[in-house]
Amino acid sequence: MNKLLNKSMKAFVLYAGVVLACSIPAYYAIIDFIWKHELKEHNRIVSATTRQNLQALSLSDKELTESVALWNKLHPETQLQPVAALRPDSTYNIYRKNKYIPAKGWDRFQGLITYFTINGKVLRLTQETNIEESYETIIAIGGITFIFFLILLGGFIFINRRISKKLWLPFYNTLQEISSFDLHKQHAIRFKDSGTEEFDTLHRYLEKLIAGNIAAYKQQKEFTHNASHELQTPLSIVKFKLDLLHQSKPITDEQSGLINEAHQSLSKVTRINKNLLLLAKIENSQFSVKETINLSVILESQLTLLEDFLEDKQLEVLKRIAPGTILPGNKVLAEVMLINLIMNAVRHSHQKDVMMITLQERLLEISNTGAGPLEEETLFRRFGASSPNTTGTGLGLAIVGQICRLHGWQESYRFENGFHVFTVAWS
């Protein structure tokens, strides 16, 4: 995934590359035009000077013939030749193999043909000047342009990093503050003044949003705690009344069955109420996690307590428990977490199924057989895995998730080789 600044830099580099690439033919066209124009002027000046000097010498016909022959020998790039009549001046461009330096290959020349008279004789002066080769010019311009492109690109990157590091520092500070925010701790965030209007506006709205979430979360927790606490007494009374009703005589078998069904439902409501109270206490940080616990000993003791329950369902329990797994935490909450994970595996297993329990130095895994994967997103939510067909409350895994978050552990789930695998990892 690319950063925002890198995306803008790519656009700048692409634009600069296109502009510089288009500049090469433009540079060549301009330089070639100026070069040809200057050479044309040079040829005009040389031709005019040659004509004037010859005319100023007042040579005889013999001397003129000898001078023209000598001139053609001394200046091979020009030619003086007698012609029949005067004609208008003309220019031309020609490629000619270099006869003096054959290894150089072909050269490009620009020539000027001009006519003038001396002693009544018409002479034609051809003046040629070598022009730099087109490919040499393009290579030189392309090389220089590429060098400046690298300089420009390096400057872009350096300036962009220097400016963006300072410009985006409030943004990264904001991200760090948000990433470290935990709604369960209920600590409001106060962003520092960035001195930039856009960031300060963002900070104000974020502070308002976070404060609203904290207030709503507090109200939800208070309602859960108060409702669960207030329900304890009525639930106890209803349970006591049902017990009295069941003991009263005479009652029919149908009435007894109805009382038992009501008693079972009431027991489930009572467990839900206790679990909600426990969740509220965990979220309110009413448990200390500073003591040192031996998870191996706690796990063995919980399996011993649940031994009858496991045998009743005839589960095959495969254990691999590393001894001396010691870590900081709360013993009571660790026991609750282990009981909930084991009971979740037992409750959703069939008779004579297999359950595997693995405890390593930094990992706990509890697995049970299953037909297909579960919805991982809702597993550790309140009532996310509840079902009317089971005796569970739908809060066991939610409590496991809260206990893991309180201790800084990481809970996870996966379906692998026909097993539901619940994992708790710590560092």
N, C-alpha and C positions, 0 to 999 in steps of 0.2 A: 504494500500500500504506500503510495507516494504522499509526501507532505505537501501542504498547500503552497509553501514557498517554492518547492522544487517544480511544481506544475507551472507557476508563473515564470520561473527561470527558463524552463524548456521553451515556453512561448517566445521569450525574449531572444534566446539563442537561435531558434528557428528563424525568427524575423530578421535578426542580424545576418544570419548566414545567407538568406535569400537576397537581402539588399546588397551584401558584399559580392555575391555571385553575379548579380545583375550589373554590378558596377564595373566588372572586368571588361566586357565588350564596350561599355560606354567609355571607359578610360582609353581603351585601344582606339576607338573611333576618333575621339578628341585629339589624342596625341598624334595619331597618324595624319589627321587633317592639318594640325599645326605644323608638323614636320614637313609635309608636302608643300604647304604654303611658304614656309621659310626657305626650303630648298629652291622653290620656284623664284623667290625674290633673289636668292643668292645667285642663281643662274642668270637672271636678268642683269644683276649688277656686274657680274664677271663679263658677260657678253658686251654690255655697254662700255665697260672700261677697256676691254680689248679693242673694240671698234674705235673708240676715241683715241687711244694710244697709237693705233696703226695710222689713223688719219692724220694725227699730229706730226708724224715722222716725215711726211712729204717724200716718200720713197719713189724711185723710178720704177719702171715696169720690171726690170731685171732684179732690182733690189727687193721689190715686192714679192716676186716669185721665189727668190731665195729665202726671204723672211718667212713666207707662208710654209715653205718646206721645213725650215728650221723649227718653226712653231709646232708643226704637227709631230716632229720628232721629240721635242721637249715636253709637250703636253698631250699625252695619248688620250686623255679623257676628253679632249676637245679636237675638233676637226675644222680646218679652214679649207674650203674648196671653192674654186671659181664655178659659177653657174651662168645660165643664159639670161635669166631675168629675175627681177625682184618678186618676192612673194611675201604674204603676211607671215608674221611669227607664229610658231606652233610649239606645243609641248607634247611629250609622250612618256610612257612608262614601259620599261622593258626588263626582262630577266635575261641575264647573260652569264655564261660560265666564266669564272675568274681565270684568265689565261696566265696571270702572273703567280697566283697561289692556287693551283688545281685542287688541293685538298679542301679548300674552303667551299667548293661546290658552286652553286648558282647565287648570283647577287642581283639585287633589284636596283635599277637606276631610273632616275627621272631626268629627261633631256629637254633642252630648249633649242629650237632652231630659229635663228634670226638671220636676216639678210641686210647687207649694206654695200655701198659702193666706195671704191678707192681708185683714183685715177681713171674714172669712167668704167672700171671693171666691177662686175657684181660678184661679191663673195658670200658664201653661206657658212655661218659659224654654228657648229653643233657643240653645245656644252652639256655634259652629263655629270651627274653627282650621285654617288652611291647612297641608297636609302637603307636604313636598318630593316632586316628581314621581318616579315609579319609574325612568323612563329616565335622568333626571338623576342619581339616586343610583347606578345601575349604571354610567353613564359615569364618574362621579367615582371609584368604587371600582375600576373596570377600569383607569383611567388611573394611579391611585396604585399598584395592584398591578403594572402593567407597568413602571413606573419602578423599583419595588423589585426586580422580576425582573431588570432590567438591572443594577442595583447588585449583586444577588446573583450573577448570572452573571459580571460583571467580577471580583468578589471570588473566585469559584471559580477562574477562569482564573489570576488573579494568584497566589493562594495555592498552587494546584496547581503552577504553574511554579516558584515559589520553593522549595517543599518537594521536588518531584520532582527538580529540578536537583541538589540536595544529596543526596537519598535514592538516586537512580539513578546518581550519579557513579561509584561502584565498578563498576557493571554496564557502563557505557560504557567505562571504563578496561580492563575485562576483554576486551570486544569488540575494542578497539584492539590489545591485546597478542596476542590470538588471530589477528586479521587480518594482523598483521605476522609471525606465526610461519611459518618455512620449515623443513620437515622435512629438506631437503637440507643446510641449514647446521648442523643438529644442535645448536642452542643451546636449552637448557632454559629455560622461563619460570618466573620467580618473581614471583607476584602480591603486591601490597602488602596489608597488613592493613587491611581496610575498617572494622573496628569493628562490623560487622553479622554476626550469627551465620550467616544464610542465605548471604550472599556469601562468607564465609570458608570455609564448608563446600563451596560450589561450587568455590572456588579450590583447595582441597586435592584434590578429586577430579579437577579438570582437570590439576593438576600431576602427579598419579599417572598419569593417562591419557597425557599427553604424554611423560612419562619412559618409560613402557612402549613407546610407539610409536617413540621414538628408539632405545631398546635393540634392538627388533626390526629396525628399519631398519639399524642398525649391523651386526647379525648377518647380515642378508641381504646387505649390501654386502661384508662380509668373506668370506662364503661364495662370492659371485660372483667376487670378486677372487682368492681363494685357488684356487678350482676352475679358473678360467681360466688362472691362472699355472701350476698344476700340470699342466694338460692340454697345455701347449705342447710339452714334451719328448716325451711319448708320441705326440702327433700327428705330430711331426717324424720320430720313429722309424718309425711306421707308413707315412708317406709315403715315406720312404727305402726301406723294405722293399718297398713296392709298385713303386717304380721299379726296384729290383734284380730283382724277380720278372718285371717286364715285359721286362727286357733279357735274361733267361735264355733259353736255347735247349734243346730246341725247345718252343714253346707253340702251342696250336691257336688258331684264330680265335675260338672260343667262350671260351677262357680269356682271350684278349686283351680281348674285350668285357667280361667280368666284371671284369677288372682296371681297365679304363677307368671302368666304372660305380662301382666302389669308390673310385677316385681322385677322381671328381667329387663323390661324397658326402663324402669326406674333405676336399676343398677347401672345401665349404660349411661343414662343421663347423669348419674352421680359421678361416674368415671370421667365423663366429659367435663363436668364442673371442676373436678379436682385437677384435671389436665390443664384447663384454662387458667386456673389459679397458679399452677406451676409455671405456665408460660408467662403469665404476668410478672411473677417474681423473677424469672430469668431475665426478662426484658428490662425490668427495673434494677438489674444488677444487684440483687439481694443475696447472691451467692459469691463467696470468695473463691478465687481460682489460684491462690498463691501457695497452697500446700502441695506436697509431693505425694503422688499416688503410685501404687504398684498395680498396673492394669492387669498383669498376668494373674495375680492373686485374686483381684476383684472378679475377673472373668471366670476363674475356676469356681469361686464361691457362688456366683450366680447360676452357673450350670448345675452345681450340686443342689441348689434350691429348686431349680426347675426340672430336676431329674425325673420326678414322678410324672410331670406333665408331658415330658418328652417320651417316656415309656408308654404312656397311655395312648399316644398317637403312633407308637411303633416306628419312630423315625430313626434312621441310621445316621448317627452324628459322627462325622470325621473331624478330629481336632488336630491342629498343629499350633500349639501355643508356646511361643518362645518364653522361657523363664526370665524373670527380672526386667520386664519392660516397665521402666520407671519414667514418669514425666510429670510436669507440673499440671495441676488441675484441681477440681473439686470432687471428692470421693462420692458424695451423695449423687451429684449430677452424672458422674461416670457410671454409677450403678443403674441409674434411670436410663441412660443411653443404651447400655448393654441389654437391659431387660426389654426395652422397646424394640431393639433390633432383632433380638432372639425371638421374642413373641410375634413380631411381624412375620419372620420366616416360618415359625411354627403354624401360625394362624392360616397362612396361605399355602400350606403344604398338605398333601393328601397322605393317607395311611401308607406307611412303609416307604415313604419318599426318603431322599438323601438330603442332609443338611451339612454344610462344611463351614467350619470356623477356623480362621487363620489369624494368628497374632504374631506380627514381626516387630522389629525394632521401631519402625516408623509407620506401620500400616496395620489396620484391622479390617478383615473381610469376613462377612457372613453371607453365605450363599444357600439358596434352596432351589429345588427344581421348579420349572415353570413351563407353560405352553408357549408363551410369546412375550415380547418386550412390553414394558409399561410406559406410560407417558412421563418421561423424566422431568418435564417442566413443572408438573403439578404434584410430584411425589412428596416433596418436602414442604408443601404449603398446608395450611390448616384445612382440614376436611378434603384435601386434594385427592387422597386415596381411600376415602371412606366409601362403604358400600352397604346397602340395606341387608345384604345377604350374609354379612359377617358380624361378629360381636365386637369388632374394633370400633374405636371412637373417631378415627380419622385424624387424630392429633398426635399419634405416636411418632411418626416420622417428622412432623413439624417440630416436636419437642427435641428430637435428635438434631435437627438443623439448627435450632436456637442454641443448644448446648455446644455444638461445634463452633458456631460463630462466636459465642462467649469465650471459648478457649483459644480461638484462632486456628481451629482445625478445619479440614476440608472434607465435606461429605460428598459422595458421588454414587451414581448407580449406572450399571450396564447389564445387558443381557448377553451371555456368552456361553456357547455350547450347551444350551438348554437349561441354564441356571440364571436366576436373578441374583446379581452380585451387588451387595451394598458395601461401600468402602468408606472408611474414615482414615485420613492420613494426617500426619503432623510432622513438623520439622525438628 
